[in-house]
Amino acid sequence: MWNYNKQITVRWVSFILFAVLLAGTLALLSSGHQEGLGQAELKTLTTQISVTAELLPVYVWFFVFLALVMLLLLGVPSILIFAPTYVVAGFLLAFVVTVIAQIHASIIAVYLARRKGWTEKLPQPVRSSIEESEAGVASLSFWARVYLSYPLRTVDLVVGHMLGEDKPAGAVYPSIFIASTIRTLIPAIWSSSLIDLITNFSYNPAADSSWFLIWSSILVAYIVLPRIPELIICKKAVKPVLLQIEAWETSLKSKKVARPGKGRNKVKLGVESGPG
């Protein structure tokens, strides 16, 4: 269910659908304005959405949270959860809600992976890399979650395999909490700076643009870092497993023998990462 390749596809389909939905919504809203939606109109619109949200009954937010967890279980990137929530509720609440929803999704995913037997579909190359590695389940759970390259549901599938039926799932809860917070932070700051740049009035627009460019550079570096194995920051025992997860059904060891000097699987490089 949470095959790496399928999760990458889900990631990109989610971004495309979100862009189409956003464009359609803005086009519909701009039809009522002769000059289109400018910054003032967008600012008014976001304010109206925020005020309307505050008047909703509490039980509505319970169902909204359940919907968010379901979307995350499918593999929708967390930035697509954070961005609209930020427009409605502001940075702090949107960030907390996104992280908590992601933590719940991970706990549920690990449980389902173990109890439904989905870990049996883990490719043999990934199984072999785990068996040959001395990486602990908590360590792998942390480092694989920190980097955006690795879909969280795929990480949960691997973690479920490592836990087996004997180890308590609580052993990975701290790593899930800490890593999910770190993983969400940079994309959240970037998306909030973009939304503020588009919708907010400012006495110093140059500073707003600079802030957005700074966080764009940080986000790009954060995405690119795992693309260079030598620069991946993690425990030495974890790195081979991370690389094999990215290769998924292709054995890096056999490929290295077949084509000496080529090193890493390049099939997926540069096409799957995105802020999520």
Legacy VTK file of the C-alpha trace (Angstrom):
# vtk DataFile Version 3.0
C-alpha trace
ASCII
DATASET POLYDATA
POINTS 276 float
0.000 0.000 0.000
2.780 2.404 0.892
5.222 1.349 -1.802
7.919 4.013 -2.247
7.264 4.492 -5.969
3.509 4.758 -5.445
3.973 7.243 -2.630
6.126 9.438 -4.868
3.325 9.341 -7.438
0.762 10.239 -4.767
2.989 13.142 -3.729
3.108 14.664 -7.212
-0.550 13.979 -7.975
-1.400 15.783 -4.723
0.614 18.842 -5.752
-0.989 18.903 -9.202
-4.536 18.522 -7.858
-3.893 21.194 -5.225
-2.613 23.606 -7.899
-5.605 22.915 -10.146
-8.051 23.331 -7.248
-6.370 26.551 -6.135
-6.351 27.974 -9.671
-10.003 27.066 -10.175
-10.999 28.635 -6.844
-9.137 31.866 -7.583
-10.613 32.009 -11.090
-14.107 31.576 -9.652
-13.549 34.269 -7.034
-11.995 36.694 -9.504
-15.064 36.513 -11.730
-16.772 38.918 -9.349
-14.005 41.509 -9.744
-13.530 43.354 -13.013
-9.828 43.924 -12.393
-9.223 40.452 -10.978
-7.934 39.517 -7.544
-5.295 41.929 -6.346
-3.411 41.971 -3.069
-6.168 43.934 -1.324
-8.850 41.475 -2.456
-6.747 38.488 -1.380
-6.141 40.067 2.013
-9.876 40.675 2.474
-10.678 37.148 1.354
-8.257 35.505 3.782
-9.616 37.660 6.609
-13.183 36.603 5.793
-12.165 32.940 5.721
-10.444 33.280 9.091
-13.460 34.989 10.697
-15.864 32.401 9.276
-13.691 29.582 10.618
-13.774 31.043 14.116
-17.585 30.851 14.106
-17.748 27.161 13.204
-18.917 24.698 15.912
-16.195 22.752 17.708
-17.415 19.387 16.402
-16.725 20.541 12.837
-13.018 20.818 13.651
-13.038 17.256 14.971
-14.168 15.987 11.572
-11.722 18.329 9.824
-8.885 16.842 11.871
-9.989 13.303 10.982
-10.035 14.290 7.306
-6.509 15.697 7.596
-5.246 12.472 9.183
-6.883 10.441 6.393
-5.231 12.596 3.712
-1.851 12.166 5.402
-2.399 8.400 5.590
-2.871 8.399 1.836
0.475 10.156 1.428
-0.551 13.774 0.834
2.437 16.045 1.703
2.053 17.897 4.981
2.736 21.269 3.337
-0.600 20.914 1.521
-2.219 20.490 4.923
-0.339 23.363 6.539
-0.854 26.021 3.844
-4.685 26.219 3.876
-4.738 25.778 7.646
-2.331 28.708 7.953
-4.700 30.944 5.982
-7.509 29.994 8.355
-5.789 29.811 11.735
-2.351 31.453 11.622
1.124 29.967 11.859
1.265 28.519 15.375
-2.077 26.704 15.305
-1.570 25.510 11.714
1.883 24.167 12.565
0.707 22.389 15.722
-2.327 20.881 13.980
-0.214 19.674 11.034
2.425 18.081 13.271
-0.145 16.412 15.542
-2.085 15.107 12.535
1.139 13.754 11.024
2.092 12.063 14.301
-1.339 10.414 14.509
-1.053 9.301 10.876
2.369 7.742 11.551
1.199 5.895 14.664
-1.828 4.535 12.796
0.313 3.623 9.771
2.850 1.697 11.859
0.015 -0.143 13.593
-1.695 -1.051 10.308
1.582 -2.102 8.690
2.214 -4.570 11.517
-1.319 -5.878 12.043
-2.404 -6.101 8.394
0.752 -7.859 7.256
1.669 -5.097 4.781
5.324 -5.356 5.800
5.465 -8.701 3.976
5.385 -6.765 0.685
8.619 -4.984 1.526
11.094 -5.548 -1.356
13.898 -7.993 -0.692
16.665 -5.403 -1.324
15.236 -3.235 1.469
14.902 -6.251 3.776
18.509 -7.227 3.078
19.816 -3.724 3.765
17.986 -3.683 7.105
19.322 -7.117 8.063
22.887 -6.178 7.120
22.715 -2.858 8.929
23.199 -2.296 12.635
20.744 0.590 12.611
18.230 0.591 15.444
14.560 1.038 14.655
14.303 4.332 16.578
17.389 5.727 14.826
16.135 4.792 11.365
12.667 6.073 12.189
14.152 9.454 13.098
16.586 10.008 10.234
14.265 8.729 7.516
11.551 11.131 8.706
13.779 14.172 8.879
14.468 14.246 5.128
11.715 15.136 2.664
13.010 12.608 0.121
11.478 9.704 2.002
7.655 9.488 2.045
6.495 9.116 5.619
4.093 6.266 4.921
6.913 4.301 3.308
9.051 5.003 6.373
6.199 3.731 8.565
6.074 0.548 6.510
9.809 -0.011 7.037
9.529 0.800 10.744
6.648 -1.667 11.084
8.855 -4.353 9.533
11.711 -3.594 11.918
9.430 -3.663 14.943
7.973 -7.009 13.973
5.391 -8.462 16.328
7.470 -8.399 19.495
8.919 -4.908 19.945
6.597 -2.292 21.477
5.608 0.481 19.053
6.196 3.019 21.820
9.927 2.682 21.142
9.571 4.842 18.017
7.068 7.404 19.327
9.728 9.924 20.470
11.465 9.742 17.087
8.126 10.199 15.317
7.339 13.307 17.362
10.745 14.984 17.075
11.406 14.156 13.423
7.874 15.122 12.310
8.314 18.513 13.971
11.666 19.127 12.272
10.414 17.887 8.903
7.376 20.192 8.978
9.146 23.330 10.203
11.137 24.479 7.143
8.360 23.908 4.547
5.897 25.586 6.932
8.020 28.718 7.302
8.598 28.816 3.542
4.909 28.472 2.646
3.830 31.013 5.273
6.393 33.528 3.971
5.056 32.987 0.439
1.443 33.483 1.520
2.391 36.599 3.501
4.282 37.975 0.507
1.222 37.526 -1.705
-1.516 38.702 0.666
-0.048 41.105 3.241
0.535 44.814 3.026
3.952 45.823 4.277
5.946 49.009 4.775
9.020 47.133 3.624
8.139 44.790 0.728
11.838 44.366 -0.103
12.386 42.785 3.320
9.436 40.431 2.754
10.884 39.377 -0.598
14.309 38.825 0.943
12.800 36.729 3.735
10.993 34.574 1.195
14.136 34.141 -0.921
16.177 33.173 2.144
13.729 30.450 3.135
13.408 29.319 -0.478
17.171 28.786 -0.547
17.053 26.895 2.756
14.214 24.704 1.493
16.040 23.907 -1.751
19.179 22.989 0.191
17.081 20.833 2.528
15.579 18.987 -0.442
18.851 18.597 -2.337
20.934 17.427 0.638
19.795 13.768 0.524
20.505 13.696 -3.221
24.212 13.740 -2.345
25.027 10.644 -0.258
28.263 12.140 1.049
26.362 15.062 2.568
23.563 13.152 4.260
23.701 13.838 7.976
22.761 10.667 9.843
24.261 7.731 11.686
26.645 5.691 9.564
24.616 2.500 10.038
21.438 4.224 8.830
22.767 5.620 5.535
22.833 2.338 3.518
19.229 1.651 4.491
18.148 5.175 3.483
19.801 4.803 0.094
18.210 1.403 -0.430
14.754 2.724 0.484
15.133 5.276 -2.266
16.217 2.577 -4.721
13.338 0.404 -3.374
13.073 -2.664 -5.656
16.538 -2.295 -7.200
19.461 -3.700 -5.258
22.188 -1.081 -4.979
24.734 -3.799 -4.209
24.035 -5.778 -7.390
23.945 -2.619 -9.458
27.312 -1.586 -8.133
28.751 -4.928 -9.196
27.213 -4.700 -12.654
28.406 -1.141 -13.267
31.457 -0.320 -11.170
31.935 3.298 -10.241
28.336 4.253 -10.843
27.490 3.998 -7.157
23.971 5.078 -6.521
20.752 4.366 -8.345
20.059 7.403 -10.494
16.663 6.468 -11.832
14.707 8.552 -9.361
17.194 11.305 -8.584
15.878 14.803 -8.944
12.293 13.888 -9.742
10.642 12.860 -6.534
11.488 15.417 -3.868
9.087 18.053 -2.815
8.212 19.911 0.399
6.070 17.365 2.357
LINES 1 277
276 0 1 2 3 4 5 6 7 8 9 10 11 12 13 14 15 16 17 18 19 20 21 22 23 24 25 26 27 28 29 30 31 32 33 34 35 36 37 38 39 40 41 42 43 44 45 46 47 48 49 50 51 52 53 54 55 56 57 58 59 60 61 62 63 64 65 66 67 68 69 70 71 72 73 74 75 76 77 78 79 80 81 82 83 84 85 86 87 88 89 90 91 92 93 94 95 96 97 98 99 100 101 102 103 104 105 106 107 108 109 110 111 112 113 114 115 116 117 118 119 120 121 122 123 124 125 126 127 128 129 130 131 132 133 134 135 136 137 138 139 140 141 142 143 144 145 146 147 148 149 150 151 152 153 154 155 156 157 158 159 160 161 162 163 164 165 166 167 168 169 170 171 172 173 174 175 176 177 178 179 180 181 182 183 184 185 186 187 188 189 190 191 192 193 194 195 196 197 198 199 200 201 202 203 204 205 206 207 208 209 210 211 212 213 214 215 216 217 218 219 220 221 222 223 224 225 226 227 228 229 230 231 232 233 234 235 236 237 238 239 240 241 242 243 244 245 246 247 248 249 250 251 252 253 254 255 256 257 258 259 260 261 262 263 264 265 266 267 268 269 270 271 272 273 274 275
